[in-house]
C-alpha cells in the first residue's frame, strides 16, 4: 500500500513540475549580470550562468542586467540592460519537429549573430516589424514606442515594417536601419557627430563599449562604428603569437581600443 501511495505521489510531482523541466533547452546563458529573469508558464526564475533557456521564455533584465546566450545552433544573442525579449520558437522544437528561430524583441538593447541554421529560418520580430538575416552580425535597439533601429556589421540584414511586403536591406559596415511606420535606411553611423552620435552610443551600447561582454560575443568591427570617422584606416595589422597560437592582428587592434 505504501509503495502504491509513493508511486502516485511521484507521478503527481512529475505532472505538476514546470514544463521547462521536461523540455530540451534551446540555449544556455553563458554570461549573466543581475538582475535577469526568465518567465515561462506563469513561473519566474532568476537566471544565472549556465541556466537553460527554453522556447516560450520571456527574458527581462533590470537597469544593470544582461544575459549572453549561446543557442544549440551556435546563434549568439545578448539581451542588454533594461530590456525584454521572448523566445517564440527554435530550430528544433521540444517534440523534435523542425521549427524556426523566432524571437520577439519587445524593448531595449540587443546583439545578434547567426549560427549554423538555415538563414531563411531566422525571424526577429519587434513591435513595428520583422528582421531577417543572411549570415549576419548586428545590434538592435527597440525604443519604448516600438521604433526599432539596427546597426549593421557583417553579412546582410533585411527588414520591413509590419504592413510592408518588400524587404529593405543593409549591406555595408556601420549602416543604420529603422523600422517605424515603414522601413528606411538612416545612413552610416561613422558620419554622425555631436548629439546624434551621443544618442547612438546610448542606444547601441555594445558598439560604444564591448567590455561588459565575454569575448565570444564581441564583434571585431563594432568599435569602428562609433569611434572612428569614415575614411580613417586602422593601423597596419600585426600578428604576434601566444602559447596557443597566433592572434589575428585586426582583433588585437580592436581589443586595444576598448574603453576601460
Buried (B, 14 or more C-beta within 10 A) or exposed (E): EEEEEEEEEEEEEEEEEEEBEEBBBBBBBBBBBEBBBBBBEEEEBEBEEEBBBBBBBBBBBBEEBBBBBBBBBEBBBBBBBBBBBBBBBBBBBBEEEEBBBBBBBBBBBBBBBBBEBEBEBBBBBBBBBBBBBBEBBBBBBBBEEBBBBBBBBBBBBBBBBBEBEEBBBBEEBBBBBBBBEBBBBBEBBBEBEEEEBEEBBEBBBBBBBBEBBEEEBBBBBBBBBBBBEEEEEBEEEEEEEEEEEEBEBBBBBBBEBEEE
